[in-house]
Amino acid sequence: MDLLGIVACGILGYLKVTRRFPSGHRS
């Protein structure tokens, strides 16, 4: 179990959601 991998996956997912909410609603 790599904590770094889990954290990276969480950050990537969080960024994707944060970017999709404000930018996705404007499509």
Backbone as a ProteinNet text record, in pm:
[ID]
protein_1_A
[PRIMARY]
MDLLGIVACGILGYLKVTRRFPSGHRS
[TERTIARY]
86.1	0	89.4	78.5	159.7	75.7	106.2	29.4	39.4	157.9	177.9	81.4	67.3	-22.2	-166.7	-206.1	-344.7	-369.1	-272.5	-286.5	-291.8	-205	-201.3	-336.3	-388.1	-517.8	-627.2	-623.9	-725.1	-714.2	-593.3	-573.5	-620.3	-583.1	-622.1	-774.2	-836.5	-983.3	-1046	-991.6	-1045.6	-1032.7	-917.7	-895.6	-992.1	-1013.5	-1104.1	-1245.1	-1287.6	-1423.5	-1433.7	-1331.5	-1336.1	-1333.8	-1264.2	-1255.7	-1383.4	-1448	-1567	-1688.2	-1694.4	-1812.8	-1828.4	-1723.7	-1735.3	-1727.5	-1645.2	-1625.7	-1728	-1767.6	-1861.9	-2001.7	-2037.8	-2173	-2188.4	-2076.5	-2084.3	-2088.4	-2083.7	-2086.1	-2223.1
-120.9	0	125.6	204.8	327.6	448.7	509.7	629.2	737.5	748.5	852.8	829.3	706.1	674.5	708.4	671.9	700.3	850.8	922.8	1068.9	1131.2	1083.7	1138.3	1112.8	992.2	958.1	1049.1	1072	1157.6	1300.8	1352.2	1490.6	1502	1405.2	1408.7	1406.8	1319.2	1310.5	1440.7	1495.5	1621.5	1734.4	1740.8	1847.1	1828.3	1703.2	1676.4	1721.7	1690.6	1729.5	1881.4	1942.7	2088.4	2158.6	2100	2165.1	2138.9	2027.1	1991.4	2070.5	2099.1	2168.3	2309.1	2393.1	2531.2	2539.2	2453.7	2461.3	2373.1	2263.1	2170.2	2230.5	2311	2368.8	2475.5	2518.9	2627.2	2568.6	2437.5	2377.1	2405.6
0	0	0	-103.3	-111	-76.3	35.4	76.5	-29.8	-88.1	-191	-306.8	-347.7	-459.9	-425.3	-303.2	-261.2	-256.2	-200	-189.4	-328.5	-416.4	-553.3	-621.4	-604.2	-667	-610.3	-481.1	-418.1	-469.4	-477.8	-525.2	-670.4	-752.4	-894.7	-905.9	-830	-834	-784.6	-677.9	-622.9	-724.7	-789	-889.6	-1006.1	-1045.6	-1159.1	-1124	-1003.3	-961.1	-949.2	-889.5	-871.2	-1006.1	-1101.9	-1234.6	-1313.5	-1287.7	-1365.5	-1315.7	-1189.1	-1133.7	-1192.3	-1184.4	-1234.4	-1386.7	-1447.8	-1593.8	-1664.9	-1600.3	-1664.8	-1673.9	-1576.1	-1576.2	-1685	-1739.6	-1839.4	-1981.1	-1990.7	-2126.1	-2186.2
[MASK]
+++++++++++++++++++++++++++

